[in-house]
Amino acid sequence: MEHYYRELVSFLCARLGNRQVAEDVAHDAYLRVLERSEGERIEHPRAFLYRTALNLVVDRHRRHQVRRAEPLEVLDSDERWHSPAPSQRMQLDQRLALMQQALDELSAACRECFLLRKLDGLSHQQIAERLGISRSLVEKHIVNAMKHCRQRMRQWEG
């Protein structure tokens, strides 16, 4: 299924007009398909992958529309946005610690690709150039890191 990745990113980029957003949606689609397909065979993987990606685009658009409709004054006056309750803060701290633990389990190259993408916002090409590796290896590292972190969080929270 990995051989559909570039094709899917191009397809999404044409619809979204932004390569980084297209790559993020493609990653999320791959993760959903990988999680769903564990233990079961998908009859038409390419079609399933594209349908999943398009569903994610629709979800993303809906969330964006809701966010735009929310008046900023409501967010400013809403106490929840300024300081989380102590129990929420503790829960967030615990989740961050678990995420750090999951990241520590990855190889250095895999972790670095993931962090450069998610924290620094670098494109796959920029990461490849910075680390001196191929773009396809960067893509594999990021997908593997996301899959690993999601699996570990499920195990720990489950």
N, C-alpha and C positions, 0 to 999 in steps of 0.2 A: 504494500500500500504506500510505502514511502516514495515510490516513483511518481505518484500523483501530486506530490507536494508543490513543486514549482508551478505546475499547471494550475493547481488550485489557487495559489497566491496570485498568479497573473489574472485569473478569472475574477477573483475578489477585488483585486486592485482596479480593474476596469470598472467595476460597479461602485466601489467606495471612493476611488480617486486618491487613495493614500496607501502607499506601500506598507508602512509600518502597521497601520490598522489592519490591512489585509493579512499580514504575517501573524498578528495577534489572533485574528479570527481563525486562520488556518491552524495555528497551534491548538486553540481551544477545540476546534472540530476534530483534530487528530486525537486529542486526549479523550474526548467523549466517545469516539469510535473505538479507540483502544480499550477503554474501560468497558464498554458494552460488549466488545467482541471477545473478552477474556472467557475462554471455555466454549465459545460457540462460533460457528462459521457464519460469516455474512455472505449472503448469496451474490449480491452485486456491490462489492466494496466501493467502487468509484462513485456510483450513483448515491450510495448511502452517505459517503463522505461529503459529496456536494450538497445533498439535502440537509445534512447536519450543519454545514457551513452557512447555507442560506438561512436556516432557522436562527442561527446565532446572529446573523446580520439583522434580521427582522427584530429579534430581541433587543439588540444593541440600539437600533433605531427607536424602538418604543421607549426604552429607558431614557434615551436622549430627549425625546419629546416630553416625557413626564418631567424631567429635570428642568427643561426650558419653561414649562408651564408653572412651575413652583415659584411664587414670588419670593424675591430675596429677603424682603422684610420678615417673612415667616421664618426663614432660616436664621436671621439675625436675632429675632426675639425668642426663638425656641431654645430653652436652657440646655436641652440634650446636646446641641451642637457645640457647646462651649466646653463642657467638662463631663466626661462619662462617669456614671455611678461607680463607686469603688469596686463593686462586684464585676462590673463590665471591664474596668481597668485591669483587674486581676486576671480575668479571663483573656483579655487581649495580651497581657504580658505572658501568660502561659502559652498561648498560641504562638506568639513570636519566639519563645524559647524552643517550642517543639519544631517550628519551622527552621530555626537555626540548627537544631540537632539533625534534621533531615538533610539540610544543605551540607552539613559537615560530613555526612555519609557519602557524598558524591566525590568523584575524582576532582582534582584541582581544576582541570581544564573544563569539565562539565559545569562545575560551580561558577567558574569565572565567566563563561559564556552566558549563563543564566543571569548572573548579577549585572553584567554589562548591558544586557538587554532590558531587564526589568527595572533596575535602579538607575542606570545611566541613560537609558533610552537609545542606546546605539543600534544602528541597523545591523542586519546580519553581515553585510559587506564590510561595514566599519569594524565589527568585531573580528572578522576573518583577517582583515589587514593588520589590526592591532596585535593579534595573537600569532600571525603568520601561519594560519591554517586555512583550509578550504571553506568556502561558504556552506557547502553541503554538510561538512563536519560540524560547523557552528549550529546549523539547523537541527542535526541529530542530537547534539549535546543539549540544546534548549528543550526539545521535545522530551528527551529522557529525564532531564531535571524536573520538568513540570510533572511528568507522570510519577516519578519517584516521590516527590513532595506530596502530591495529592494522595498517593497510596498510603504513605506513612501517616499523614494527618488523619486519614480515615481509620487506620488501625488504632491510633492513639485515642481518638475521640470516640470510637465505636464501642 
